[in-house]
């Protein structure tokens, strides 16, 4: 199995090279995913001045907030997309983004993902990723850009949106069924692996669980869909796709985008502590995904493909 290898330079101009060639065991992947030593607090948060009112008194203090910066993803020298994200696991974010947008399907499709070192501003060095695709991968860049723009625009009816997704991702053929008692344990396990949220209260999280409820990877970001892309990118680089028999849990609501990304990774069940949107429910039902909302302790609502949850 494969995973990314990081090369770290000292100081703020640290750059990482992402290659899908390192071999590590399943146990090692799980340990590195849950106990993440590659991301330091300064990567995901920033201290800012704050004036707080407590018990009728004002105090000048400093508070930690989630970092949000643009990340440009380039295919070769051409710009593909700019994503507002929390820095950290940028290569996983790019890989997951390419998978969920169906540009690539496996690590073999990507030669490298690296931070660009030839920029006009030193601050931009950590905010530009250049992706080199394998020679056999052919991309219509203009068509892809139009599709990305259409997916992010308003005014497209729900039915047309679902039909567009289903043209490139068939409904799941996955017999997985999960016990309600197992699902009830997931929120606490996800919350325990969110160090940046603990400090800021301002980040979303996505966690990938196996069929036994073991947490394989968790990622945090200001964007809930970015957190999902980071998890999918980790799974892709670890050569785990397709993710049959796995569970994706998110800390916020379930949007259509999250269902679309889970379908691309072939994840049969999504769970969340909050509610799904109407289009997310329709998409999940059409795609064969189980959709569990308001998962809080032993209570939960199953909105789509209810047979995927038993007990």
N, C-alpha and C positions, 0 to 999 in steps of 0.2 A: 504494500500500500504506500501511497505517497503523501507528502505534506510539504508545506512551504519551509524554506530555509531563510532565516533573516540574517543580514549582515548589518551590524550596528557600528556607526561611527560615533565618537564622543561629541557631546554638545548638541546644540539645537539643529545643526545641519545634518543630523543623522539620516542616513538613507538606507532603504531596505531593498534587497533583490529577492523576488519571489520566483521560485522555480519548483516545479512539481517532480522532484527526483529523489528526495530523501526517503529512506525506508525506515519506518518505526512501527512498533507493535500497537495493537488496539489499546492495551492498557496504558501505554505511554501517551497516546493521543488523548485519552480521557483525562489523564492527570494534567496534561498541559492545558487542556481546554478549560477545566474547572478552576485550577489553580494557575491563573494566567500571570506569569512573571515577565511577559514581553511588553506589557503596557504599564507605564508608570503614571502616577496620579496627575502629573503635569501634562500628560498627553490628552487627557479627557476632560480636565477641569481647569478653571482659572480663578484666581482670587481677585475679587473686585471690592471696591469700597461700598459700604452699606450703612444706612442710618436706620437703626432698629428701634421700635417702640415696645417696651416691656414694662408692664405694671405702671403705666402712666408716665414713664420716663424715656427720653431719647438717649441712645448711645451710638457713638461712632465706632464702627467695627469693620471687619472684612468678612466676606462670605465667599464660598466656593460656588461657581456656576458652571454649567456644562459648556464646553467649547463647541463652537459652531463655525466652520470655515468651508469655503468652496473647494471641491476636488474636481479637477478636470481630468476626464478619461480620454486618452488619445489612442486611436488605432493607427500605429505607425506615426507619421507626422500630422495626421488629420484629427481634429477634435471631434469626439463623438457626443459627449454629454458633460455637463457641469452639475455636480450633485452637492447640495449643502449637507455636510455631515460632521460628526465628531471625529477628529483625528484619532487614528489607531486602527490597526487591522485594515489599512487601506487596500492592500493587495487582495485580501479576502473580499472586501466590498466590491472591488472591480471584477474579480472572478465571478462572484455571485450575481452581480449585475449582468454580466455577459451571458451567464447560464439562464437566468430568469427572463432575459430578453431574447433568448434562443439564438444568440450569436455563436456560442460554443456549447458542446455537450459533454466534454471530458477534459482532463488535464492535458491529454495528448494534442488538443487543439491549440494550446497556448505554449509558446516558446519561453516567454518571460513577461513579467509585469514589474516595472521598476520606476522609481521616482525619477523624474527628469532633472538632470543636473545642469542643463544649459538653458537658463531662464534669464529674463531681464531684471528680475528682482530676487534677492536671496530669500525673501519670505515666500516666494512662489515655489521654491524647490520642493517643499514637502506637500505641495498642493496640486502637483501635476503628475499623473501616472501615464507612462507610455506602455502600451500593450503590443507585443509582437506576436502575431498569430502564426501558426504553422502554415507552410506553403499550401496544404490541401484545403485550407479554410478560405472560402470565397465569400466576401461580404459586399453587398450593394449598399455603400455607405449612405447615399442620399435617401434610398428607400427606408433604411433603418432609422435615419434621423426623422423622416416624416412619420414613421410609426411611433417613435418615442414622443413626438410632439402631439400626435393624435391621442395617444393614451393619456397624456397629461392635460388635455384640453376638455372644456365643458361642451355640452350640447350634443354628445353622442349618446344615442339611446342605449339602455341597458341590454336589450336583446342583441343589438348589433355588436356591442362590445364583447359579450359572451361568445357570440358566434365567431368573432375574429380570433379570440383566444383558442377556441376549440379547433380551429383550422390547423393550428400548429402544435397542439398538445391534445392527444386523445384522452377520453375519460379513463380514469384509473381502472385497472383490472387487478385489484389487490384485495385479498380476502381478509385482511387484518381486522380484528375485533378487539376492543380494549375494555378491561374491567373498570367500572366506575370507581371502585376503591383505589385502583392504581392512579387514575386521573386526579383523585382528591389529594394526592401527595405532591403533585407537581408544583402548585403555586409556591409552597414553602421552599422547595428545593431551588426554584428559580430565584426567589427573593434573596435567598442566602448567598447567591453567586452574583450579586449586583453591587459591587463596591462603589462604583461611581454614583449610582443612584442614591446610595446611602449617604454620600457626602453632599449631593446637590439637590436631590429630589426632582431632577430635570431631565432624566434620560429614560428612553424606552429600552426594553430588553427583549431578546428572542432567545429561546433555548431549544436545543434539539435533544430529544429523549429517545432511548431505544425502547423496544417492546416490553422491557422489564421496568421501565420508569427510571433508568439510570441517565443522569445528565451527561451528555457527550460534549456539548459545546454551548457556551452562552456568550452573547455579544451585546454591547450597549451602544446606543447612538441617539442623537436628538431626533432622528427620523425613524419611525417604527419600521418602515420598509427597508431602510438601510441596515438596521439590525438583522433583519431576515436575510438580506443579501450577504452580510458578513458570515452568517451561519452557513448558508448555502455555499459560499465560497470556501469556507473551511472544509465542508464535506466533500466538495469537488476536488480540492487539492489532496484530501485524504483518500481519494479514490473510493468514496462510499456511494456515489450515485449509481442507480436510482435509490431513493431513500424509502423503499417499501418497508412497512412494518414500523416506521418511526412516527414520532409525535412532535409537532412544532407548537410551542407555547409562546405567546406574546403577552407583554405586560399591560397592554392597552386594549383598544378595540380592534376588531377584525374588519379590515377594509377589503374591497375588491382586489386591490393590488396585492395584498398578502395572500389571498387565495390563489391568485394567478401565479405568484412566485412559488407557492407550495406545490401547485400542480406541475410546474416546470421541473421541480425537484422530485416529483412523484411521491410526495408525502401524503399518507392517507387520512390524517386527522390533524386539525388545528384546534387548539384550546386557548382561551383567553380569560382574564379576570373581568373583562368588560363585555360590551355587547358587540354583535356583528352589525354591519350595514345590510340593508335590504338586497343590494346587488351582490354582496358577499355571499348571502344565503342562496340566492339564485344560482350564482356561479358554482358554489360548492355542491349543490344538489345536482346540477348538470354534469359536473366533473367526477362525481363519485366520492367526494371528500366528506368526512365527518366534520361537523362544525359545532364546537362546544363553547358556549359563552357563560359569563357570570360564574366561572369556576372558582368557588370560594369555600374551602373546606369540603364538606360533604354535599353541598348544594351545587347544582349546575343545570343549565338548559342546553338541550341538544337540538340544533336548528336544522340540520341537513343530514341525510343518510343516517337516520337514528339507529339503525341496526349495527352501526360500528361501535356502539357503547352498550355494554350489557351489565346486568347485576343491579 
